[in-house]
Structures are given as C-alpha cells and as structure tokens.
Amino acid sequence: MAGVSTDEVVELDSNFLVDVLHAKGSQTEALRTWMRAGAKIQISAIAWSEYLCGPLEPALVPVARKLLSTIEPFTEQDAELASQLFNRTGRRSRSHVDCMIAAHAIRRRAVLATLNARDFRRFEKFDLRLA
C-alpha cells in the first residue's frame, strides 16, 4: 500500500471496505495508517452502492459509514470521463462500473484503494493513482 500525505484523499473501492470490516481484514492496518496521517477517507456513491448490495451484516453499515469522511456524488463530469475511459480501454463488457469508479477517483485526484488493482491498472495511463 502506498504511503499518503496529510492532505491526500484516499477513495475506497467497495471490496476494500468489505475487507477492512472483516475481523481479520488484511487492509485494516493500511486504513489505520492513512487515518493517522490525516488523509481524508471517502467513497464514491457508486462504490457505496456496491457495498450496500452486499451480502453484508446490517450492523456493519453504521460502522462502515463512520470510517468515511464523505460519500461523494457521481457527477455529470464523472459520467463523461467514465464513458471516455470505457471507450478508450476497449469497451469491455461488465467494466463500466470500474470505469465509473476510476473516473470518480481521477477527477478528485484521489488515491484509489482496491483489492482489484489488476482491473484498475489500465486506468493508470489516464492518471489514476492506486494505493
């Protein structure tokens, strides 16, 4: 996991959040380190929706929410960038949500924390930064 500075924004993918909330989640220490460094921890409304689709324990939803500084909306500009990413990375079926999450992080200059780095590496050439 990449180190982050105090003024950094870390955007969580839904799978990262799921992992953190499991008792033995391997990403918990990374999140703690970022929080201690003063990084702003956020999630896109897209990834939050994925998280809420579960399966999940309803009691963990307020715990998850407390970890987040904000749940950021998906905007018209995010939609435009997501469609550009989709078209420029091969129009792969079932990849549009990844394009949306990547676009959201790119536009906010956030570091994306995901367990699916392989799926998101194709967006690094478009300025996506992965944790």
N, C-alpha and C positions, 0 to 999 in steps of 0.2 A: 504494500500500500504506500502510495506516495505521501510524503510529508506535506502539510499545508501550513500556510502562514495565518496569522491572526485575522487578516482581513479577507480571507478566502471564503468562497461559497462552495459547500460540498452538497451535491444533489444526489439523493439516494434513489437507486432503482428499487422496484418492489421486492425483488429477490434478496437484495442486500438487507432490507428492513426485516424481512421474514427471518433471515439467518441471525440477525442481531437479537431478535426476540426469543429465539430458542435458547434454552438453558445453557447449551454448550456451543452457541453460535461462534464460529471462528472469526467473525468480523467485529465482534463486540469491542475488542481492545483498540482496533483502528478507530472506531467511532468515539470511544472514550478519549483517545489521544487528540482527535480533531476538536472535540468539545473543550478539552482542557486548553488547547491552543487558541480557543476563542473563535473558531470557524463557525460560520452560520450554516446550520444543517437544514436543508429544505428538501422537498419532494415536489415533483410536478403533479398536477391534478390527474394526469394520465397514469402515472405510476401509482398514485394513491388509490385510484380506482382499481387498478390491477391488484393491489394489496387487499383491498376490501372484498374483492371477488373470492378470495380465499382459495382453499379452505383455511380458516383461521379460528382461533378461540376468541369469541366476542369480548372477553375480559381483557384481551391484549390490545384492543383498538385504542382505548384511552392511554395506555402505556406507550404505544407507538406514537400517538399524537403528541405526547409530552416530549418526546425526543426531537421533535421537529420545530424549528423556528417558524417556518411557514409552509403552507401548501400553496404553491404558485399556480395561477391560472394558465391555461393554454390559450395563447392569443392568435389573432389573425396573422401576425408576423411569424409566429411559431409554425402555423399551418403552411404558410408559403415556403418557409425554409424546409420543413419536413417533406413537402412534395418535391422540392428540388433534390433533397438527399435521396428520396425514393427513386427518382428518375435517373440520378447520376450514379447510383450504386447498383444498377441492374434490374430494377423493378421486381425484386424477388418477392414471391408470394409469401404472405404472412410476416413480412418485415416492416410493414408500415408503422406499427406501434413502436418498434425500435427507432425508426426514423423520427417519430414524434418526440420520443424521449431524448434522443440525441439533439434534435433541433432546439428543444427547450433548454438543455444544458449549454449548448453552444452560444445561443443568443444571450444567455445570462453570464457567460464566461465562468461557468461553474465547473468544478471537477466532478465527474460522474463516478459514483461508487456503485459497481455492479458485480455480480458473480459471473456474468456472461460477457467478460471482456472480449472474448473471441468474436462475438456477434457485433460488438461496437467498434472494434479496431478499424473497420472500413471507413468510419467517420472521422478518424484522426486527421486525415488529409484535409478535412473541412473544419479543422480547429477544435474538434472535440478533445478534451483532456480527460484521461481515465485515471482514477485513483489506483 
